[in-house]
Amino acid sequence: MTRKVRHVSMAPTTLLTDDLLVLLAGKLPVILLGAPLAGLLAYILINEVVRAKARVVGLHGPRGLPLIGNLWDIRVNAAEQYRQWVSKFGAVYQIQLGNIPVVVINSSAAAKAIFGQNTQALSSRPEFYTFHKVVSNTAGTTIGTSPYSDSLKRRRKAAASALNRPSVQTYVGFLDLESRDFIKELYTYGHGGQTPVDPMPMIQRLSLSLSVTLNWGTRISSQQESLFAEITHVEEEISKFRSTTGNLQDYIPLLRLNPINTHSAKARDMRRRRDVYLTALNKGLEERIAAGTSSPCIQANVLLDEEAKLSKDELTSISLTMLSGGLDTVTTTLAWLVALLANRPDIQEKAVAEIRAHYGEDQPLCDAEDDQKCAYMVALVREMLRYFTVLRLALPRVSVKEIVYNGAVIPKGTVVFLNSWACNMGAFTFPATSSIFSQNN
Ligand code: HEM
């Protein structure tokens, strides 16, 4: 009886369990596969809602793919893709990198309007996982990649006083010395024009030596110095981690969980190697200051200025700024100038003729103190800065206040890219005939 009752009362449960076991036995692989798949699908769906809600209301822009947004569209040449989207979405639109909405400004007129009217609101920089959490952990960030803070104000002030016009005027001697050594190296390695030569290491030495002179008051006088190869290699690698497009894990947090994340491991290694040469350069300067043999330089000025009150980390941040600010930028601009001149003998001839109008054969290197007398050279240098846009997407900014543009409200905390590449290529601002490189000019 008890059994029967038990049987009756248990029957449905037992049947269900048995059925379930049979069912499970047959469909186990499908369920095992199906559960994560359903989870993933649910994640993608929920994420799509989050992604849609994150968009800036009132701004058009390409929607992109689930999870990754527009990362696929910009994998080859982000700045050019942004420029092409102008015809569809206008000069100012939004994209999404992963879930993160980014406002992209693509014309000089829009840049002037937005940055001109919102200087304070756009005075900060966004933080990215790879650069800010992995590369910059110990050695700090550069000025151009630091979020707004009192510390950033202090660092900007120190950098601005070292880089303003009167200060730069006092660097003319260094610029002259390094330029002469650059020409000497071209002449020596190229055997006076007889041997084809790769000018890149010479250009890199020139810009590295200038940065090191300005910041630590010491030179990198030859490519043979061990610091030359180490700093140029490490800084080049680090600039890739700073890239706004090259680090997928910045936008897709799931990728950070990868236990064999070689990207982060490499970033950490570069950080360690950078700490080594920064320490060596700082130690060298401290020894020269103690011995009374230091030359005037940014670090010595700040160290000896009682009122500046910058912490060790802030000093490091300024050093990194001077190193990375001057390396990539000056090197690539000069490299493109050399390549252009090699391909355009007509520009070389015109430049020599224009210079000769001011300086005779007896002054082949002109006067270092004069940089504005020869109008053609001034135009050539300015046009070079446009010809190859070094930082195509400038340095990203983040809004610290709401911004209104054409009726659209860009909320506080929005990342903003300035597409300098598109601005420099704007046919309205720079018609083809206006270029100094045009055959008729
Ligand atoms: C051809 C040479 C150069 C180019 C094209 C260039 C370009 C730029 C650009 C586009 C920015 C970002 C502007 C922004 O969005 O706020 C920037 C920032 C900066 N650059 Fe340069 N730069 C050059 C050379 C240098 C040199 C030689 C130094 C220092 C020795 C330097 C120091 C800085 C600093 C300190 C900032 C950060 C400013 C801030 O956040 O307050 N730059 N540069």
Residues whose N, C-alpha, C, O or C-beta is under 5 A from the ligand:
A	BS01	HEM	I143 G144 R156 A159 T321 M322 G325 G326 T329 V330 T333 V390 L391 A394 L395
